[in-house]
Structure formats: C-alpha cells, structure tokens
Amino acid sequence: MELLRAESLKKYFETRKAFRSGGSVLKAVDGLDFTIPTDSVLALVGESGCGKSTVARLVLRLIEPTSGSVLFKGENIFTMDRAAMKVFRKSVQIIFQDPFASLNPRRTVYDTISEPLIIHKLAARSEMRDAVVGILGKVGLGSETLNRYPHEFSGGQRQRICIARALAVSPELIVADEPLSALDVSIQAQIINLLGGLKRQTKISFLFISHDLRVVQYFSDSVGVMYLGRIVEHADTAGLFDRPLHPYTEVLLASAPKITAQGEKKIRSAPLQGEVPSPIDIPPGCPFHPRCPKRFEPCDRIVPGLKESQGRLVSCHLWNPY
C-alpha cells in the first residue's frame, strides 16, 4: 500500500547578490516525484547541496513548497487543517542529523520522551513512567537513564534517545536525515542495526537521507539518486548497486570506498570533471551534462525526462532518446 507520495514537488528560494541589487532564484528542489509504500525504506542519496534535506523538510511540512504536493494516505499535507495536521504530526516523525543539538540540554530523558505522550494523550499520568521505560527498552536503554540529562550520554546513546522520542507516538513513517553522520563508525553500525530491528518489528516506513552508500545498500529497499534538486535515477537497491544506468549514478557508486574479494565485480567509471554547478545557475539541457563523461549532442539542449527504462526510472538521453 502507498503511504506517501510526492508529486511535482518544487522549492525555490529567492536570493539577493547584494544590497538593493536584483535577485535570483535558487532551485533547491526542482520537480520531484516519488512514493514510499508501507513497510519500506526509500533512500535519497547525492552530493552535498543536491536538495536532500530540503525534501525532508517539505515532507514534514516544516517549510511550504513553491509548487507540487505531498500526499499522505491520499491527503495533501499542505492543505490539511489544524486537526488533520496534529494527526499527521503523530504519524510522521523525524530523526535529526546531530544528536548533540536535537536534545534540550535542560530536560531529562523522562521529560523528553514523555512530552509527545502528553501532547497526544497516549498515556495517563499514573502510567507515564512505565510507558517511558517501555519505549527506552526498545532502543536498548534502561530505567536508570530516566533522570539523566543529555550531556551525561555518549553520541550513540543520545541518538538512541532521539529514536526513542520518535517511536514514542508509534509513527507510520520516520524521516531520518543523515542520522549517522555525526557518529563514530562503530556506533553507526549499532544504530543502523537498531533501526533495522525496529523496522522488522513495527513495519515502520523510512525516508532515509544519507551520503553513506554502504549504509544505504544495507538498509534501503529502493534508492533515489539526486542531482541539483532532481532525481536522476530511481530503482530498487539491489538493481541500482548491481547495474547503475545513469552516468552520475555510475560515478557516485564508483567513488565510494569499498573492499572487494578477488574476482568480485566492480563498477568502473571515468572520474568527474569540474565542480557541481550552482543551483542558482543550472545549465541548460541535462543539468549533469557539463561533467558527464558520456555526454553527446542533445544533452546540452534538451532536459531529459525521468522515464521508465529497464525496470527503473532514469533521466538520461542514453536510455530514453528524445
């Protein structure tokens, strides 16, 4: 079943070069379409600045779109009234990138976890402590942590508290925006195993935003590859990592460090030339063509659509001749 759908989603920001000078438009998200089924993980990957975190904020309705819609169970979240938004906020939670900044240093663990239970009236006052202890148990923390403050925990423990806070209201979808990037590698493994276990137990769906391709390959069911605010390839995880079609996906996967056994298949690609263009001044035609090792005549003139090819969606003239 389809849980969430984004349709033609755009977010443009107006910028000014200098005082009293003319403005320009930064195209952070430029016409995204994707779906997240129930009990699945969609990962968004791409270089820094490609618009991944802006997508997360749009899906959570923390910012309003320039155009387009996000449908949660068929209802557009940008037209919901206050009562409907409260239900939506309960159903869709977020795990932030930095566990050091996303917890209030003046609130105990008990205060942090009990707050959403109080707001959504999910537990009586007399049952609150037991409810909080039960939620902490799901993320591997005990009752001895209840009256402690964030500064008394390690980074991995803080992220477990953030996950517990998200789980407190039994959400259907969690938006995880780079949830591992501020943690040590050994702690990253613990957190991703925790998220995987919770998904199997509770059937929660995830929008998982990351630049770590190893984690994406392990955790996700499907992957959307973003470049300059657009999805250039969308495929199931196994197919995308085994045989990427878009030249940018090839380069992205080839650039990821990996240890391979003798005889194991490797993805090879020519190195990228030049820098990522500014989202204020996106090149005409295919946005990737100035850096693409496989560009040819129509690439600098015609924007390729995101169309189905070989069982996936890909935005490239190599696979979808205009």
C-alpha positions as CSV (number, residue, x, y, z in Angstrom):
1,M,0.0,0.0,0.0
2,E,1.2,3.5,-0.8
3,L,1.9,5.6,2.3
4,L,3.3,8.8,1.0
5,R,3.6,10.3,-2.5
6,A,5.4,13.4,-3.7
7,E,4.1,14.9,-7.0
8,S,6.0,17.6,-9.0
9,L,7.4,18.9,-5.7
10,K,9.4,22.2,-6.1
11,K,11.0,24.5,-3.6
12,Y,12.7,27.7,-4.9
13,F,14.4,30.3,-2.7
14,E,14.8,33.9,-3.7
15,T,18.3,35.2,-3.1
16,R,19.9,38.7,-3.4
17,K,23.5,39.2,-4.6
18,A,24.0,42.5,-2.7
19,F,22.0,45.3,-1.1
20,R,19.4,46.7,-3.4
21,S,20.7,44.5,-6.3
22,G,18.5,42.3,-8.4
23,G,17.5,38.9,-7.0
24,S,17.8,35.4,-8.4
25,V,16.2,32.1,-7.7
26,L,17.9,29.1,-6.1
27,K,16.2,25.8,-7.2
28,A,16.7,23.6,-4.2
29,V,14.1,21.0,-5.2
30,D,13.0,21.1,-8.9
31,G,10.1,18.8,-9.6
32,L,10.4,15.6,-7.6
33,D,8.1,12.6,-7.9
34,F,8.5,9.6,-5.6
35,T,6.4,7.2,-3.5
36,I,7.0,5.4,-0.2
37,P,5.0,2.2,0.3
38,T,4.0,0.9,3.7
39,D,6.8,-1.1,5.4
40,S,9.6,0.1,3.1
41,V,12.7,2.3,3.1
42,L,13.3,4.8,0.4
43,A,16.8,6.3,0.5
44,L,17.8,9.6,-1.1
45,V,21.5,10.0,-2.0
46,G,23.6,12.6,-3.7
47,E,26.3,15.1,-3.1
48,S,26.0,17.8,-0.5
49,G,23.7,20.6,-1.7
50,C,21.6,18.5,-4.0
51,G,18.4,19.2,-2.0
52,K,18.0,16.1,0.1
53,S,17.4,17.9,3.4
54,T,15.0,20.3,1.7
55,V,13.0,17.3,0.6
56,A,12.9,16.1,4.2
57,R,11.6,19.5,5.5
58,L,9.0,19.6,2.7
59,V,7.8,16.1,3.6
60,L,7.4,17.1,7.2
61,R,5.8,20.4,6.2
62,L,8.4,22.4,8.1
63,I,8.5,24.6,5.0
64,E,5.9,25.3,2.3
65,P,6.6,24.3,-1.3
66,T,6.8,26.6,-4.3
67,S,4.5,24.2,-6.1
68,G,3.6,20.5,-6.1
69,S,2.1,18.3,-3.4
70,V,2.9,15.7,-0.8
71,L,0.1,13.1,-0.3
72,F,0.0,11.2,3.0
73,K,-2.6,8.4,2.7
74,G,-4.0,10.2,-0.2
75,E,-4.4,13.6,1.5
76,N,-2.3,16.7,0.6
77,I,-0.5,17.7,3.7
78,F,-0.2,21.3,2.5
79,T,-4.0,21.8,2.6
80,M,-4.6,20.0,5.9
81,D,-6.4,21.9,8.7
82,R,-5.1,22.1,12.2
83,A,-6.8,18.9,13.5
84,A,-5.6,16.9,10.5
85,M,-2.0,18.2,10.9
86,K,-2.0,17.0,14.5
87,V,-2.8,13.5,13.3
88,F,-0.1,13.8,10.6
89,R,2.5,15.0,13.1
90,K,1.8,11.9,15.2
91,S,2.1,9.6,12.2
92,V,5.3,11.1,10.7
93,Q,8.4,11.7,12.9
94,I,12.0,12.8,12.3
95,I,15.4,11.7,13.5
96,F,17.8,14.6,13.1
97,Q,21.4,14.5,11.9
98,D,23.0,15.8,15.1
99,P,22.0,14.2,18.4
100,F,24.1,16.7,20.3
101,A,21.9,19.6,19.0
102,S,18.5,17.9,18.8
103,L,18.0,17.3,22.5
104,N,17.2,20.1,25.0
105,P,20.1,20.2,27.5
106,R,17.8,21.3,30.3
107,R,15.3,18.4,30.0
108,T,15.8,14.9,31.4
109,V,15.3,11.8,29.4
110,Y,12.0,11.3,31.1
111,D,10.9,14.8,30.1
112,T,12.0,14.3,26.5
113,I,10.2,11.0,26.0
114,S,7.1,11.8,27.9
115,E,6.4,15.1,26.1
116,P,4.9,13.6,22.9
117,L,2.9,11.1,25.0
118,I,1.4,14.1,26.9
119,I,0.7,16.2,23.8
120,H,-1.1,13.3,22.0
121,K,-2.7,12.0,25.2
122,L,-1.3,8.5,24.8
123,A,-0.7,7.6,28.4
124,A,-2.3,8.6,31.8
125,R,-0.1,10.4,34.3
126,S,-0.1,7.3,36.5
127,E,1.1,5.1,33.7
128,M,3.6,7.6,32.2
129,R,6.8,6.3,33.9
130,D,6.1,2.7,32.8
131,A,5.3,3.9,29.3
132,V,8.6,5.8,29.0
133,V,10.6,2.9,30.4
134,G,9.0,0.6,27.8
135,I,9.9,2.9,25.0
136,L,13.5,3.3,26.2
137,G,13.7,-0.5,26.3
138,K,13.0,-0.7,22.6
139,V,16.2,1.2,21.9
140,G,18.4,-0.6,24.5
141,L,18.3,1.9,27.3
142,G,17.2,1.1,30.9
143,S,15.2,2.9,33.6
144,E,18.4,4.2,35.2
145,T,18.6,6.8,32.4
146,L,15.3,8.5,33.2
147,N,16.5,11.3,35.3
148,R,19.8,12.0,33.5
149,Y,20.5,14.9,31.1
150,P,21.8,14.8,27.5
151,H,25.4,15.8,28.5
152,E,25.7,12.6,30.5
153,F,25.4,10.4,27.4
154,S,27.7,9.4,24.5
155,G,26.8,10.3,21.0
156,G,25.3,6.9,20.2
157,Q,23.2,7.0,23.4
158,R,21.9,10.4,22.5
159,Q,20.8,9.2,19.1
160,R,19.1,6.2,20.8
161,I,17.2,8.8,22.9
162,C,16.2,10.7,19.7
163,I,15.0,7.4,18.2
164,A,13.0,6.7,21.3
165,R,11.4,10.1,21.1
166,A,10.4,9.4,17.5
167,L,9.0,6.0,18.4
168,A,7.0,7.3,21.4
169,V,3.9,8.1,19.3
170,S,4.0,4.9,17.2
171,P,4.6,6.6,13.9
172,E,4.0,5.1,10.5
173,L,6.8,7.0,8.8
174,I,10.1,8.2,10.1
175,V,12.2,10.8,8.1
176,A,15.8,10.1,9.0
177,D,18.0,13.0,7.8
178,E,21.6,11.8,7.9
179,P,21.1,10.1,11.3
180,L,24.6,8.5,11.4
181,S,26.9,11.3,10.0
182,A,27.8,12.7,13.5
183,L,28.6,9.3,15.0
184,D,31.7,7.1,15.0
185,V,31.8,4.2,12.6
186,S,31.4,1.6,15.3
187,I,28.4,3.5,16.8
188,Q,26.9,3.8,13.3
189,A,26.7,0.1,13.0
190,Q,24.8,-0.2,16.3
191,I,22.3,2.5,15.3
192,I,21.6,1.1,11.8
193,N,21.1,-2.4,13.3
194,L,18.8,-0.9,15.8
195,L,16.8,0.9,13.1
196,G,16.6,-2.3,11.0
197,G,15.4,-4.3,14.0
198,L,12.7,-1.7,14.8
199,K,11.5,-1.8,11.2
200,R,11.2,-5.5,11.2
201,Q,9.2,-5.4,14.5
202,T,7.0,-2.5,13.8
203,K,6.7,-2.3,10.0
204,I,7.6,1.4,10.1
205,S,8.5,3.1,6.7
206,F,11.5,5.3,6.3
207,L,12.6,8.2,4.2
208,F,16.3,7.7,4.7
209,I,18.6,10.5,3.7
210,S,22.3,9.7,3.6
211,H,25.6,10.2,1.7
212,D,26.9,6.9,3.0
213,L,26.3,4.4,0.2
214,R,27.3,1.4,2.3
215,V,24.6,2.1,4.8
216,V,22.1,2.8,2.0
217,Q,22.8,-0.5,0.3
218,Y,22.3,-2.4,3.6
219,F,19.2,-0.6,4.9
220,S,17.1,0.6,2.0
221,D,14.6,-1.1,-0.3
222,S,14.8,1.5,-3.1
223,V,17.1,4.4,-3.9
224,G,16.5,7.8,-5.5
225,V,19.7,9.5,-6.7
226,M,19.5,13.3,-6.6
227,Y,21.5,15.8,-8.6
228,L,20.8,19.6,-8.4
229,G,17.3,19.2,-7.0
230,R,16.2,16.4,-9.3
231,I,16.0,12.6,-9.1
232,V,18.1,11.3,-12.0
233,E,17.6,7.6,-11.2
234,H,15.2,5.7,-9.1
235,A,15.5,1.9,-8.7
236,D,15.3,-0.9,-6.3
237,T,18.5,-1.0,-4.2
238,A,19.9,-4.3,-5.4
239,G,19.4,-3.4,-9.1
240,L,20.9,0.1,-8.7
241,F,24.1,-1.1,-7.0
242,D,24.5,-4.1,-9.4
243,R,24.0,-2.1,-12.6
244,P,23.6,1.7,-12.4
245,L,22.3,3.3,-15.6
246,H,22.7,7.0,-15.2
247,P,26.3,8.2,-15.7
248,Y,26.1,10.2,-12.4
249,T,25.0,7.1,-10.5
250,E,27.9,5.2,-12.0
251,V,30.4,7.8,-10.9
252,L,28.8,8.1,-7.4
253,L,29.0,4.3,-6.8
254,A,32.5,4.0,-8.2
255,S,33.7,6.8,-5.9
256,A,32.6,5.0,-2.8
257,P,35.4,3.3,-0.9
258,K,35.0,-0.5,-0.8
259,I,36.9,-3.7,0.0
260,T,36.2,-6.4,-2.6
261,A,37.2,-10.0,-2.8
262,Q,39.3,-11.2,-5.7
263,G,37.0,-11.7,-8.8
264,E,34.2,-9.6,-7.3
265,K,32.5,-7.3,-9.8
266,K,33.5,-3.6,-9.5
267,I,31.7,-0.6,-11.0
268,R,34.2,1.4,-13.1
269,S,33.6,4.9,-14.3
270,A,35.7,7.8,-15.6
271,P,36.3,10.5,-12.9
272,L,34.1,13.6,-12.9
273,Q,35.5,16.8,-14.4
274,G,34.7,20.2,-12.9
275,E,32.6,21.3,-9.9
276,V,28.9,20.9,-9.2
277,P,27.1,23.9,-10.9
278,S,25.3,26.4,-8.7
279,P,21.6,25.7,-8.1
280,I,21.2,29.4,-8.9
281,D,22.6,28.9,-12.4
282,I,21.6,25.4,-13.5
283,P,23.0,24.6,-17.0
284,P,20.5,24.3,-19.9
285,G,19.6,20.8,-21.1
286,C,20.6,18.0,-18.8
287,P,22.0,19.5,-15.5
288,F,24.7,16.9,-15.4
289,H,26.0,17.3,-19.0
290,P,28.9,19.7,-18.2
291,R,30.5,17.0,-16.0
292,C,29.2,13.9,-17.8
293,P,31.8,11.6,-19.4
294,K,29.2,10.2,-21.8
295,R,27.5,13.4,-23.0
296,F,26.6,13.7,-26.6
297,E,24.7,16.2,-28.9
298,P,21.3,16.6,-27.3
299,C,22.5,16.7,-23.7
300,D,23.3,20.5,-23.7
301,R,19.9,21.4,-25.3
302,I,17.2,19.1,-24.1
303,V,16.2,18.3,-20.5
304,P,15.7,14.5,-20.2
305,G,12.5,13.4,-18.5
306,L,12.5,10.8,-15.7
307,K,11.1,7.9,-17.6
308,E,11.0,4.1,-17.2
309,S,13.8,2.1,-18.7
310,Q,14.8,-1.5,-18.0
311,G,12.5,-1.7,-14.9
312,R,13.5,1.6,-13.3
313,L,13.2,5.4,-13.7
314,V,16.2,7.1,-15.3
315,S,16.6,10.7,-16.6
316,C,19.2,10.3,-19.4
317,H,19.2,10.5,-23.2
318,L,21.3,7.4,-23.3
319,W,18.4,5.3,-22.1
320,N,15.4,7.5,-23.2
321,P,16.0,9.0,-26.6
322,Y,14.0,12.2,-27.1
